[in-house]
């Protein structure tokens, strides 16, 4: 009996190995497009964007981003200059009051006391500084966007690489198993 069991196991094992040995690997050549990757492209886009805001986006051929960059920078510069002008107006009026040369019947500043003038100065100074910080952040974001966009343009996105969710039913307990399938076609 042991002899027949050993022969059965040998036939079963070698039978399975022979099935794997007989499989052929067929390689099908697909239409592939070879692209050359320029490793200096992201650095060049970032340099162009640092030199002239929006030029890196033009280098990456993302022309729709250029008005967004200039709108952000323009709004930041506008609010900086407006708050700076108001800050200097309130500061000059406060200086005139300290000198004793202010007009008490002034239509804007005549009703304000010294405490309100000081608070208005601090308010506009804080908003001016915040506007400068936001404008600098938009400028830096412009450079980072050009760099990242140039990196992503070199990323391989074709049908040979796909990621899809996969839901299979387990045959033992009939529960659903979820997972992610990564398919690479060479």
VENDARA-V14190 format. One record per pair of residues at least 4 apart in sequence whose C-alpha atoms are under 8 Angstrom apart, sorted by the first residue. I is the first residue (numbers start at 1). J is the second residue. If there is no record, write none. Layout:
I,J
I,J
This chain:
1,5
2,6
3,7
4,8
5,9
6,10
7,11
8,12
9,13
10,14
11,15
12,16
13,17
14,18
15,19
16,20
17,21
18,22
19,23
37,154
40,44
41,45
41,150
41,151
42,46
42,146
42,147
42,148
42,149
42,150
42,151
43,47
43,147
44,48
44,56
45,49
45,55
45,56
45,57
45,59
45,60
45,143
45,146
45,147
45,150
46,50
46,56
46,143
46,144
46,146
46,147
47,51
47,56
47,143
48,52
48,53
48,55
48,56
48,59
49,53
49,54
49,55
49,56
49,57
49,142
49,143
49,146
50,56
50,139
50,142
50,143
51,55
52,56
53,69
53,70
53,139
53,142
53,143
54,58
54,65
54,66
54,69
54,70
54,142
55,59
55,66
56,60
56,143
56,146
56,147
57,61
57,62
57,63
57,65
57,66
57,145
57,146
58,62
58,63
58,66
60,146
60,149
60,150
62,66
64,68
65,69
66,70
67,71
68,72
69,73
69,138
69,139
69,142
70,74
71,75
72,76
72,135
72,138
73,77
73,135
73,138
73,139
74,78
75,79
76,80
76,131
76,132
76,134
76,135
77,81
77,131
77,132
77,135
78,82
79,83
79,128
79,131
80,84
80,127
80,128
80,129
80,131
80,132
81,85
81,128
82,86
83,87
83,124
83,125
83,127
83,128
84,88
84,124
84,125
84,128
85,89
86,90
86,121
86,124
87,91
87,120
87,121
87,122
87,124
87,125
88,92
88,121
89,93
90,94
90,117
90,118
90,120
90,121
91,95
91,117
91,118
91,121
92,96
93,97
93,102
93,109
93,117
94,98
94,114
94,117
94,118
95,99
96,100
96,101
96,102
97,101
97,102
103,110
104,109
104,110
104,111
105,110
106,110
106,111
107,111
108,112
112,116
112,117
113,117
114,118
115,119
116,120
117,121
118,122
119,123
120,124
121,125
122,126
123,127
124,128
125,129
126,130
127,131
128,132
129,133
130,134
131,135
132,136
133,137
134,138
135,139
136,140
137,141
138,142
139,143
140,144
141,145
142,146
143,147
144,148
145,149
146,150
147,151
148,152
149,153
150,154
151,155
157,161
158,162
160,183
160,184
160,185
160,186
161,182
161,183
161,184
161,185
162,182
162,183
162,184
163,180
163,181
163,182
163,183
164,180
164,181
164,182
165,178
165,179
165,180
165,181
166,178
166,179
166,180
166,181
167,176
167,177
167,178
167,179
168,176
168,177
168,178
169,174
169,175
169,176
169,177
170,174
170,175
170,176
170,177
171,175
